């Protein structure tokens, strides 16, 4: 019964926790600009993150090591510094994007400009991390995050043709704006395969005391949870294609995105959009802030854990305090949250080989995994997506910057 | 003539490239302008149906005004 409950909670986490500022903004922007054409990028990103989450959970359950802990032990502190800096930097930018997302939700609800909300949002994130334990942060945020299922409802109300979604599961070349198309594709993959997701998951498995008996649970949560989560992101893209693309509207500002729920759902569409954006980004901000602190503390061998009192893990607490405060200040300067989000996602895609290849090496090391090392299909799928996303990002990011 | 031929060819190709890039930029600006106009139309229509709060309508209209102003400035730069 406890395992079934674990699976149910894991699925809720997968669905409610998948959508955040990055996946919402990139999916909406892609749907508006290219219709259903970029569904393949979402599918590729979802498959890749499902594999990565499963690997992170398996590593924790079998070896009792979190990901940074195992990386530092296996490769040494000097090598570990490279993925540490890469993941911490992109996660910090994504954290700022999430605080921007919550601040924008408050702007839509109150009319007060988002930059005034940023310090209050950062303070609320910090207070919750300071005062509560891991389960409440993870499960509470994800349970509330189920409100994002409204995008699926809206998609049905808009009579989204499923054949259009199915027909674009394979990549196709764009008819116009190739630089923007490929930039959007890597941003979508970056948003889906955010490293904080599998770092957070691995820390969660240790905090929840997983052992080898949880391998089946882990597989179901990673596969189904991420699969359902990816479906919500596809619904955002489909809704944007139906509402915006058909009218020739491109998403240039966050202010435009609520219209995709208002058009099919009326007044409730607006209310539920504000709730979805606020809750999803707030939940993600909690997870990312914790993820940065986990990464640094586990990497340097400090005492860590959301379930222990802040004073007993002072350096861990200080790390998330600094991350949240600086990210809040960045948004308070008035930086455009949409541009920051899209740019952060593209950078995430660019950094994927640095964050993913060490994990793959670990997952093939029988000293850590015993008989549970990776199957070649998992290695090939993750390596292919990561390297492809990185190469495309290397070309598309400069082109997009020059173009705009 | 043979000495100057590659130089003239490169100059002509570059000129054509610049022209085509400028055309593409102008087309992109036109599409962005039409996108903001469509956003304003959709928002006004939903506002008239009283399904969005007045504060939100105002935010979208302000964003559209800023977007259109940026497009006007870029178009002016492009035509110089």
Boltz contact constraints between the chains, C-beta under 6 A:
constraints:
  - contact:
      token1: [A, 108]
      token2: [B, 56]
      max_distance: 6.0
  - contact:
      token1: [A, 111]
      token2: [B, 55]
      max_distance: 6.0
  - contact:
      token1: [A, 247]
      token2: [B, 38]
      max_distance: 6.0
  - contact:
      token1: [A, 248]
      token2: [B, 34]
      max_distance: 6.0
  - contact:
      token1: [A, 248]
      token2: [B, 35]
      max_distance: 6.0
  - contact:
      token1: [A, 248]
      token2: [B, 38]
      max_distance: 6.0
  - contact:
      token1: [A, 249]
      token2: [B, 35]
      max_distance: 6.0
  - contact:
      token1: [A, 249]
      token2: [B, 38]
      max_distance: 6.0
  - contact:
      token1: [A, 249]
      token2: [B, 39]
      max_distance: 6.0
  - contact:
      token1: [A, 250]
      token2: [B, 35]
      max_distance: 6.0
  - contact:
      token1: [A, 252]
      token2: [B, 67]
      max_distance: 6.0
  - contact:
      token1: [A, 253]
      token2: [B, 63]
      max_distance: 6.0
  - contact:
      token1: [A, 255]
      token2: [B, 59]
      max_distance: 6.0
  - contact:
      token1: [A, 255]
      token2: [B, 60]
      max_distance: 6.0
  - contact:
      token1: [A, 255]
      token2: [B, 63]
      max_distance: 6.0
  - contact:
      token1: [A, 256]
      token2: [B, 39]
      max_distance: 6.0
  - contact:
      token1: [A, 259]
      token2: [B, 42]
      max_distance: 6.0
  - contact:
      token1: [A, 262]
      token2: [B, 46]
      max_distance: 6.0
  - contact:
      token1: [A, 262]
      token2: [B, 51]
      max_distance: 6.0
  - contact:
      token1: [A, 262]
      token2: [B, 52]
      max_distance: 6.0
  - contact:
      token1: [A, 266]
      token2: [B, 51]
      max_distance: 6.0
  - contact:
      token1: [A, 267]
      token2: [B, 51]
      max_distance: 6.0
  - contact:
      token1: [A, 270]
      token2: [B, 52]
      max_distance: 6.0
